[in-house]
Amino acid sequence: MSVNSRYAISEKKVQRLGKLYSSIDFDVSENITAEQFKTKNDYQVVGNFLIGRQKFPITFKEIERIEETLHEAKNALHRSYQLGLLQ
């Protein structure tokens, strides 16, 4: 199951938003069970993270780390803009 429906994104949108935009997605593993999710086995591979032509098997903890990293990246960009550090 694809989260972002990457095949439904138009080429026009990709040109406007970036070449990797349509390739960023997450496919939920078909092998994960409700019991594994319920017990929060953080080290169990829960799916595949896709970006570009790369596919990465990923755990729940790794998803959290990527989320934290991207949140901090956005904050760093906003702070740099507010401080006038961007040219």
TITORTOR-281339 format. One line per field, with one value per atom (N, C-alpha, C): atom name; y, z, x; residue number from 1. Coordinates in steps of 0.001 Angstrom, whole numbers, plus 500000, padded with zeros to 6 digits. Example, Ala and Ser with C-alpha at 12.3 -4.5 7.8 and 13.67 -1.06 7.14 Angstrom:
<pts>
atom <- (N, CA, C, N, CA, C)
y <- (494310, 495500, 496700, 497750, 498940, 500030)
z <- (507800, 507800, 507800, 507080, 507140, 507870)
x <- (513190, 512300, 513200, 512850, 513670, 512900)
seq <- (1, 1, 1, 2, 2, 2)
</pts>
This chain:
<pts>
atom <- (N, CA, C, N, CA, C, N, CA, C, N, CA, C, N, CA, C, N, CA, C, N, CA, C, N, CA, C, N, CA, C, N, CA, C, N, CA, C, N, CA, C, N, CA, C, N, CA, C, N, CA, C, N, CA, C, N, CA, C, N, CA, C, N, CA, C, N, CA, C, N, CA, C, N, CA, C, N, CA, C, N, CA, C, N, CA, C, N, CA, C, N, CA, C, N, CA, C, N, CA, C, N, CA, C, N, CA, C, N, CA, C, N, CA, C, N, CA, C, N, CA, C, N, CA, C, N, CA, C, N, CA, C, N, CA, C, N, CA, C, N, CA, C, N, CA, C, N, CA, C, N, CA, C, N, CA, C, N, CA, C, N, CA, C, N, CA, C, N, CA, C, N, CA, C, N, CA, C, N, CA, C, N, CA, C, N, CA, C, N, CA, C, N, CA, C, N, CA, C, N, CA, C, N, CA, C, N, CA, C, N, CA, C, N, CA, C, N, CA, C, N, CA, C, N, CA, C, N, CA, C, N, CA, C, N, CA, C, N, CA, C, N, CA, C, N, CA, C, N, CA, C, N, CA, C, N, CA, C, N, CA, C, N, CA, C, N, CA, C, N, CA, C, N, CA, C, N, CA, C, N, CA, C, N, CA, C, N, CA, C, N, CA, C, N, CA, C, N, CA, C, N, CA, C)
y <- (498830, 500000, 501247, 502061, 503296, 504414, 505217, 506314, 507549, 507880, 509121, 508962, 507770, 507528, 508166, 507775, 508419, 508359, 507412, 507286, 508260, 508904, 509828, 511283, 511540, 512911, 513311, 514454, 514898, 515402, 515338, 515820, 517327, 518044, 519499, 519824, 519050, 519254, 518927, 517889, 517501, 518609, 519189, 520273, 521468, 521721, 522865, 522592, 521375, 521072, 520342, 519874, 519209, 517821, 517422, 516164, 514926, 515020, 513867, 513825, 514882, 515026, 513799, 513331, 512215, 510867, 510810, 509520, 509295, 510292, 510151, 509432, 508280, 507493, 506483, 505830, 504757, 503648, 502448, 501266, 500440, 500245, 499446, 497984, 497329, 495920, 495063, 494102, 493158, 492094, 492023, 490972, 491377, 492654, 493087, 492689, 492178, 491734, 492757, 492658, 493551, 493361, 492135, 491853, 492539, 492494, 493165, 494671, 495237, 496676, 497026, 496197, 496441, 496435, 495526, 495430, 496454, 497264, 498342, 497823, 496778, 496259, 497278, 498211, 499335, 498924, 497701, 497261, 496342, 496134, 495329, 496201, 495686, 496418, 496516, 497758, 497994, 498367, 498568, 498917, 499410, 499998, 500522, 502015, 502778, 504207, 504373, 505100, 505282, 506747, 506990, 508335, 508171, 508917, 508718, 507312, 506651, 505250, 504297, 504806, 504000, 503515, 502334, 501711, 501228, 501702, 501379, 500666, 499415, 498776, 499601, 499879, 500838, 500367, 500643, 500297, 501497, 501258, 502329, 503402, 502999, 503949, 504801, 504205, 504970, 505980, 505621, 506569, 507770, 507515, 508606, 509493, 508887, 509649, 510525, 509985, 510768, 511938, 511672, 512721, 513830, 513466, 514454, 515264, 514585, 515247, 516264, 515890, 516806, 517985, 517744, 518829, 519824, 519321, 520193, 520919, 520261, 520907, 522099, 521918, 523026, 524164, 523827, 524859, 525602, 524887, 525516, 526486, 526110, 527009, 528261, 528089, 529247, 530169, 529597, 530410, 531144, 530469, 531110, 532284, 532117, 533217, 534379, 534062, 535111, 535876, 535192, 535851, 536514, 536410, 537029, 536316, 535034, 534282, 533737, 533782, 533313, 534451, 534160, 535214, 535435)
z <- (500000, 500000, 500000, 499001, 498859, 499648, 500341, 501139, 500278, 499357, 498585, 497178, 496783, 495423, 494389, 494422, 493599, 492108, 491659, 490223, 489756, 490683, 490333, 490274, 490455, 490475, 489059, 488619, 487244, 487051, 485808, 485447, 485679, 485459, 485677, 487146, 488035, 489466, 489846, 489246, 489507, 489069, 487899, 487411, 488355, 488946, 489847, 491241, 491736, 493130, 493324, 492258, 492381, 491773, 491249, 490507, 491362, 492654, 493524, 494106, 493911, 494556, 494379, 493155, 492915, 493354, 493625, 493991, 495501, 496276, 497737, 498173, 498798, 499189, 500261, 500794, 501764, 501410, 501278, 501038, 502312, 502857, 504075, 503756, 504629, 504447, 504515, 503635, 503654, 504721, 505281, 506243, 507690, 507965, 509349, 509838, 511065, 511629, 512634, 512960, 513954, 515311, 515628, 516906, 516969, 515876, 515844, 516015, 515380, 515513, 516924, 517473, 518808, 519872, 519754, 520756, 520516, 519475, 519159, 519042, 518274, 518008, 517116, 517735, 517037, 516053, 516155, 515316, 514192, 514074, 513006, 511752, 510613, 509355, 509091, 508909, 508726, 507297, 506457, 505069, 504371, 503215, 502406, 502182, 502462, 502197, 500823, 499944, 498587, 498328, 497711, 497262, 496079, 495022, 493793, 493290, 492943, 492502, 493587, 494798, 495927, 496767, 497321, 498158, 499425, 500587, 501858, 502785, 503186, 504223, 505495, 506209, 507309, 508506, 509694, 510937, 511429, 512413, 512982, 513608, 514285, 514895, 513834, 512707, 511630, 511028, 510938, 510472, 511413, 512717, 513690, 513537, 513303, 513157, 511901, 510804, 509575, 509798, 510463, 510768, 511606, 512643, 513495, 512691, 511857, 511061, 510105, 509425, 508489, 509205, 510365, 511160, 511557, 512008, 512387, 511176, 510020, 508801, 508443, 508514, 508234, 509228, 510507, 511523, 511276, 510894, 510624, 509453, 508425, 507285, 507691, 508482, 508949, 509811, 510706, 511561, 510735, 509766, 508895, 508148, 507672, 506978, 507935, 509137, 510104, 510545, 510611, 511020, 509853, 508663, 507498, 506996, 507286, 506894, 505464, 504891, 503514, 502557, 501482, 500520, 499492)
x <- (500843, 500000, 500898, 500744, 501501, 500819, 501598, 501058, 500783, 501669, 501564, 500997, 500612, 500105, 501029, 502290, 503316, 503039, 502256, 501982, 500905, 500229, 499146, 499609, 500904, 501414, 501819, 501299, 501543, 502971, 503423, 504764, 504877, 503795, 503789, 504075, 503481, 503696, 505143, 505698, 507089, 508033, 507788, 508638, 508608, 507464, 507311, 507877, 507725, 508061, 509387, 510009, 511305, 511292, 512453, 512527, 512283, 512506, 512285, 510868, 510110, 508799, 507905, 507774, 506849, 507406, 508710, 509303, 509349, 508990, 509020, 507741, 507928, 506762, 507147, 506148, 506321, 505352, 505864, 505030, 505000, 503819, 503649, 503939, 504680, 505019, 503764, 503697, 502572, 502777, 503987, 504318, 504098, 503885, 503707, 502315, 502273, 501008, 500490, 499224, 498629, 499305, 499680, 500349, 501712, 502455, 503763, 503597, 502594, 502368, 501906, 501021, 500478, 501579, 502525, 503594, 504695, 504524, 505471, 506902, 507048, 508381, 509091, 509801, 510410, 511492, 511966, 513075, 512625, 511345, 510749, 510629, 511036, 510853, 509356, 508878, 507440, 507084, 508102, 507832, 509077, 508863, 509962, 509777, 510839, 510873, 511503, 510825, 511310, 511616, 512763, 513114, 514064, 513786, 514551, 514308, 515370, 515248, 515722, 515804, 516278, 515094, 515255, 514224, 514917, 514451, 515097, 514118, 514394, 513589, 513770, 512691, 512768, 511947, 512482, 511789, 510983, 510128, 509316, 510205, 511265, 512198, 512886, 513238, 513871, 512899, 511622, 510612, 510560, 510567, 510557, 511787, 512957, 514196, 514173, 513669, 513547, 512595, 511487, 510509, 511147, 511885, 512566, 513583, 514351, 515383, 514773, 513705, 513069, 512419, 511848, 511274, 512366, 513500, 514616, 515199, 515219, 515713, 514829, 513520, 512603, 512813, 512963, 513193, 514496, 515546, 516837, 516728, 515999, 515799, 515037, 513988, 513210, 514074, 514846, 515727, 516778, 517345, 518345, 517730, 516510, 515827, 515579, 515061, 514751, 515990, 517122, 518366, 519080, 518536, 519141, 520383, 520495, 521675, 521581, 520392, 520226, 520522, 521209, 521577, 520510)
seq <- (1, 1, 1, 2, 2, 2, 3, 3, 3, 4, 4, 4, 5, 5, 5, 6, 6, 6, 7, 7, 7, 8, 8, 8, 9, 9, 9, 10, 10, 10, 11, 11, 11, 12, 12, 12, 13, 13, 13, 14, 14, 14, 15, 15, 15, 16, 16, 16, 17, 17, 17, 18, 18, 18, 19, 19, 19, 20, 20, 20, 21, 21, 21, 22, 22, 22, 23, 23, 23, 24, 24, 24, 25, 25, 25, 26, 26, 26, 27, 27, 27, 28, 28, 28, 29, 29, 29, 30, 30, 30, 31, 31, 31, 32, 32, 32, 33, 33, 33, 34, 34, 34, 35, 35, 35, 36, 36, 36, 37, 37, 37, 38, 38, 38, 39, 39, 39, 40, 40, 40, 41, 41, 41, 42, 42, 42, 43, 43, 43, 44, 44, 44, 45, 45, 45, 46, 46, 46, 47, 47, 47, 48, 48, 48, 49, 49, 49, 50, 50, 50, 51, 51, 51, 52, 52, 52, 53, 53, 53, 54, 54, 54, 55, 55, 55, 56, 56, 56, 57, 57, 57, 58, 58, 58, 59, 59, 59, 60, 60, 60, 61, 61, 61, 62, 62, 62, 63, 63, 63, 64, 64, 64, 65, 65, 65, 66, 66, 66, 67, 67, 67, 68, 68, 68, 69, 69, 69, 70, 70, 70, 71, 71, 71, 72, 72, 72, 73, 73, 73, 74, 74, 74, 75, 75, 75, 76, 76, 76, 77, 77, 77, 78, 78, 78, 79, 79, 79, 80, 80, 80, 81, 81, 81, 82, 82, 82, 83, 83, 83, 84, 84, 84, 85, 85, 85, 86, 86, 86, 87, 87, 87)
</pts>
